[in-house]
């Protein structure tokens, strides 16, 4: 057999990673992040993390460049970098040791509400710093003015403890005073301790596996591989943006209010494409609100990145090279870049609307890549009270799916979690009824709620509750002002509705905070439907018949 | 007919695969016969009968007949199942369609859930309601249901699935519904959620019940037809069917719980792993990581402490299922995985060249390089391996397929080929790491068992990546699943919801629960009367810290005075192993009680073959070591001598696969024909 003779001396002594090593390292980074996330989700204490996946994991090199990430909620995409930077700025790398763990939750640093606690650790190989592992997860109660969280807060100080960079483990030993503070100031101290341990376990997995990887390839080869990985992300994304036509497009909409009794919140999204560069400006959007509808700049950047990702190379992993051709303009002290003392509990509604407006604006440039409007919000309903049997506090909080926008070639999905929540799952009725004095009477698709069109918008959901003991109700339902809007002649979806019947009177409660309700109160929530795509008269006979047969539309 | 095969006590196992139906038989002296026939998709029994005829055994002498079938799985994957109606509690018609309202594909704005097996207009609601504690709020409205039978359900459906809220706690309403349906729709199978999956979480239970109803008539008819044809041919032994849990039950029982046979075929590999672990336990004390690498996918399962790892929840093609099944994880990596360059980076898979055109070297028009092509270029498979059929592989075409990428990345063909294999190996190793780390298992404590067309080729490289020092390439690789099934234990699983805090449980009540489950399982076993003796019983509990959702299953000791304390300690240590921490101050609650009845099967007896002292290579090739081309002797597996040590680099050829032993590793054939490859030094 004739074989080509390979020149075994070809390998040079400079520490350039070859394309093969680059690919092996790329996949290893992703795999380590996935291992961290699996460890976190499976060992977390509270359902909001393990069941609803309200968490996210990122892996950084020693220069705080993102090398791997594994997200539960896509809206957390890339918000952990600033958390690591803040910790490094505060403590200094020279003051960090193997086994250290740090945490913080300041909304103005990490962007989202105080319940989202970032936990991170430096990673060492022997005594050399090689990177950072970080996770962010929703803690159930951090001592806000009402149980779990407040929906009527007006200053961040009402929303629970606000932590800047804080060392919580030193050389593997828990900082007792810190943990005492965290648990003593929570209504659910066991949950705090349990979830913190799960996040630390994720850090430890990252530390162990990163050390193995660096041991195998060495610092220089990994640095070289990382640079190439980043460059490849950048090349792919630039090419995808360059394939779109140049231009500037704007789309505007309104949120119903910044809180119970509040005023409307305008949001304006302007997208500009110039060659391979994309610019997103939120100028014209509302100033920071007097309610708790606000977020820090980092959450806004994450939201814009998610919107971009829906259109630009959705299949590629995210690295420090991603988004290099994406620039943003966010007005200071706006709802998107809130400053002290703005409350930030509801950090998502304006982000959800912004994503919707982004896709609407881009429909001009990339009609095939976008979807019609989605009335995207988490659609939260929370019931709290005392367990009749034990007198213990209970908190039942959940997010409800909405109808998704239709698109070129398909109807929108029925009843699915909004843009920002990916693998976030609904609350099983049997678990909810077992845990809490609540009975569910209906959980169904909401017929006729999807906007008609050549392709029909997805249907919203209906869920009917009855309280079996005294309770308090908080709700946050949005987007009646700007529902799931139709595209290219498609119609808009129906907006959300919430009605409360306490036996005496019936009232609408799209947004309410901590309202006492008697046992036997019936609450019906109905989420909005998605927008249609294309003119209704172009819908096929077959699809119209099927809608009637399935009861998706009724006369 | 061969005399040996007329021996009394012939055991037979048949496994239906996508292309071939495999048959294995053994006699009391340990002789093993194998045969293969083409799978006959239209009528699977034809292929089974062909395979049995290939074995040339007298069916009258057969004492045990074990069957792994894909009848149910194919019906599900190809959506050829029954026309099913679903009955739900009033108000909850859409639980099945809504699912968990999640979107696993995070950055895809156009994500659509798989189309449900039962459409909305075939879902009907019943007025009734049971509370979370099992008490009745509203009784079943029988008149309404009778009217529904007459007006809506009659003459329309092949099977009816029933899933009512909280039926895991109180099944009486489902039983009432079943009675009414049976009376008014005689002959239509009715599948109850409380029988199929008596555990909470309404969506997953509904999905399991629907899938069960969807495959029930097909699995039932298939098994009945097979039983009949085997009886006609004189077989009196009962047909035993492989279940997803890795054990067997009689066909008559399988027909009552057809969903349990869904993974009947695919679990064969793990079952073989268990059998190998029994024989070679001394080389892999902690267990085996079993990898099955074919053309397009790579399946991983694990054998720990002598048992196949079981998962309580799984998902097949987007259908969520709640029942104990051997955990099989599939990764998109195989011999056909395509190497390509995008944005300047080299990627391998998950896209596959498939069967058509297949790897470039098959010479069927494929131009993109695949993992198989790379192995050929590196001399790790021989051109005579005939992977693509009867034609030899084309080395020149394989080399040519590398040119494009080779130029783009400025890499020598050999270096590129080596890289393609390395990337594929590293992807597979990462998949194994994620699985093992997730379960708190250290791969280094395990041996790697590799099979499938491409498994033995990559096995040692994977072992190197995972720091595993022992690789096993089993005998009978071509019919491995059937060989494993032949030795599968009889197994019945039962579970029930059971709640309370450990330490404060009423021991009498829990042991009564366990006893009831045992009685039920024994009643099942009694149908197979020969099996009703000599069983082993295991009681286990699904436990978790209060407030958590996911549970760990821990074997419960006998219900003596200290059982709750002991169980508590066992849970804490199991939790520590799995998650790296535990919470000794937190209360532990019980969620489900499980029992498993097993009747051990006999291993295939050891056969002393006429010993071959020494064997010589059939040819010699050259393989790339990473720095040099090394002379590489090629052996035929059929001619290998027992216990002879063969150093790498070397290759062992057999009809379905090639085993590659690199330098630094050593091969030895075990008495039963399994190849043991160990790291030297």
Contacts between the chains, C-beta under 8 A, distances in Angstrom:
chain1	res1	chain2	res2	distance
A	1	B	379	7.6
A	1	B	395	7.4
A	1	B	621	6.5
A	1	B	622	6.4
A	3	B	379	7.2
A	3	B	414	7.7
A	3	B	622	6.0
A	3	B	624	7.9
A	3	B	629	5.8
A	4	B	399	7.6
A	4	B	412	7.1
A	4	B	413	5.7
A	4	B	414	6.2
A	5	B	629	7.8
A	6	B	412	5.1
A	6	B	414	4.3
A	6	B	415	6.5
A	6	B	624	7.4
A	6	B	629	7.9
A	7	B	412	7.1
A	8	B	627	4.8
A	8	B	628	6.8
A	10	B	412	7.0
A	10	B	415	7.8
A	18	B	411	7.3
A	18	B	415	7.8
A	18	B	419	7.3
A	19	B	345	6.8
A	19	B	346	4.4
A	19	B	409	4.9
A	19	B	411	6.9
A	19	B	419	6.9
A	20	B	346	6.4
A	20	B	411	7.9
A	20	B	415	7.7
A	20	B	416	8.0
A	20	B	418	7.5
A	20	B	419	3.2
A	20	B	420	8.0
A	20	B	422	5.6
A	20	B	423	6.2
A	22	B	345	6.4
A	22	B	346	7.4
A	23	B	345	6.3
A	23	B	346	5.1
A	23	B	347	6.4
A	23	B	348	7.3
A	23	B	419	7.8
A	23	B	423	4.9
A	23	B	426	7.9
A	24	B	422	6.5
A	24	B	423	6.0
A	24	B	426	4.4
A	26	B	345	7.2
A	27	B	423	7.5
A	27	B	426	6.1
A	27	B	427	5.7
A	27	B	430	5.7
A	28	B	426	7.1
A	28	B	430	6.4
A	30	B	430	8.0
A	31	B	430	3.9
A	31	B	431	8.0
A	31	B	433	6.4
A	31	B	434	6.0
A	34	B	434	5.7
A	35	B	433	6.8
A	35	B	434	5.4
A	35	B	437	4.9
A	35	B	438	7.0
A	38	B	434	6.8
A	38	B	437	7.6
A	38	B	438	4.8
A	39	B	437	7.4
A	39	B	438	7.2
A	39	B	579	6.8
A	39	B	580	7.3
A	42	B	438	7.1
A	42	B	550	6.1
A	42	B	578	7.7
A	42	B	579	6.7
A	43	B	578	7.9
A	43	B	579	3.9
A	43	B	580	7.7
A	43	B	581	7.2
A	45	B	545	7.3
A	45	B	547	6.1
A	45	B	548	6.4
A	46	B	547	6.9
A	47	B	549	5.5
A	50	B	548	7.2
A	50	B	549	5.7
A	50	B	550	6.2
A	51	B	549	5.3
A	53	B	102	8.0
A	71	B	106	6.2
A	74	B	106	4.3
A	74	B	107	6.3
A	190	B	547	7.1
A	190	B	586	6.6
A	191	B	547	6.8
A	194	B	545	7.3
A	194	B	547	7.5
A	194	B	583	6.5
A	194	B	586	7.5
A	197	B	581	5.2
A	197	B	583	7.5
A	198	B	579	7.7
A	200	B	581	7.8
A	201	B	579	6.0
A	201	B	580	4.8
A	201	B	581	5.7
A	204	B	580	6.3
A	205	B	437	6.7
A	205	B	580	7.7
A	209	B	433	7.7
A	209	B	437	7.7
A	228	B	344	7.4
A	228	B	345	7.3
A	229	B	345	7.4
A	231	B	344	7.1
A	232	B	343	4.3
A	232	B	344	5.1
A	232	B	345	4.5
A	233	B	343	7.3
A	235	B	343	4.6
A	235	B	344	6.0
A	236	B	342	6.9
A	236	B	343	3.8
A	239	B	343	7.5
A	306	B	107	7.6
A	309	B	107	4.8
A	310	B	107	6.1
A	310	B	108	7.7
A	310	B	109	4.4
A	314	B	107	4.0
A	314	B	108	5.7
A	314	B	109	7.9
A	315	B	107	7.7
A	316	B	343	7.9
A	359	B	109	7.1
A	370	B	109	7.4
A	371	B	109	4.9
A	371	B	110	6.1
A	400	B	101	7.6
A	401	B	98	7.1
A	401	B	101	3.7
A	404	B	109	7.8
A	405	B	109	8.0
A	407	B	109	7.6
A	407	B	110	5.2
A	410	B	110	6.5
A	410	B	112	6.6
A	413	B	103	7.9
A	413	B	111	6.7
A	413	B	112	5.7
A	413	B	113	6.8
A	414	B	97	6.9
A	414	B	98	7.3
A	415	B	94	7.8
A	415	B	98	5.0
A	415	B	101	5.6
A	416	B	101	5.4
A	416	B	102	7.4
A	416	B	103	5.6
A	416	B	111	7.7
A	416	B	113	7.7
A	417	B	101	5.4
A	417	B	102	5.9
A	417	B	103	5.9
A	419	B	109	7.5
A	421	B	102	8.0
A	421	B	103	7.6
A	422	B	102	7.2
A	422	B	103	5.2
A	422	B	104	7.2
A	422	B	105	7.9
A	422	B	106	3.8
A	423	B	102	5.0
A	423	B	103	6.7
A	423	B	104	5.3
A	423	B	106	7.0
A	424	B	102	6.0
A	425	B	100	4.0
A	425	B	101	6.8
A	425	B	102	4.6
A	426	B	98	7.3
A	426	B	100	5.5
A	426	B	101	4.4
A	426	B	102	7.6
A	428	B	200	7.1
A	428	B	201	4.6
A	428	B	202	6.0
A	428	B	203	6.6
A	429	B	92	7.5
A	429	B	95	7.7
A	429	B	165	6.6
A	429	B	202	5.6
A	430	B	132	6.8
A	430	B	165	6.5
A	430	B	166	6.0
A	430	B	168	7.6
A	430	B	200	4.5
A	430	B	201	6.0
A	430	B	202	5.2
A	431	B	200	6.4
A	431	B	201	6.6
A	431	B	549	7.6
A	433	B	131	7.2
A	433	B	132	4.0
A	433	B	166	7.5
A	434	B	132	4.4
A	434	B	200	7.0
A	439	B	131	7.5
A	440	B	91	7.9
A	441	B	91	5.4
A	442	B	91	3.9
A	442	B	92	7.2
A	443	B	91	7.1
A	443	B	92	5.8
A	443	B	94	6.7
A	443	B	95	6.2
A	443	B	98	7.0
A	444	B	91	7.0
A	444	B	92	7.4
A	444	B	93	6.0
A	444	B	94	4.4
A	444	B	98	8.0
A	445	B	94	4.8
A	445	B	97	6.8
A	445	B	98	7.0
A	445	B	120	7.8
A	461	B	98	6.7
A	461	B	101	7.5
A	464	B	91	7.4
A	549	B	121	5.4
A	550	B	119	6.4
A	550	B	120	4.4
A	550	B	121	5.6
A	551	B	120	6.1
A	551	B	121	6.9
A	552	B	120	7.6
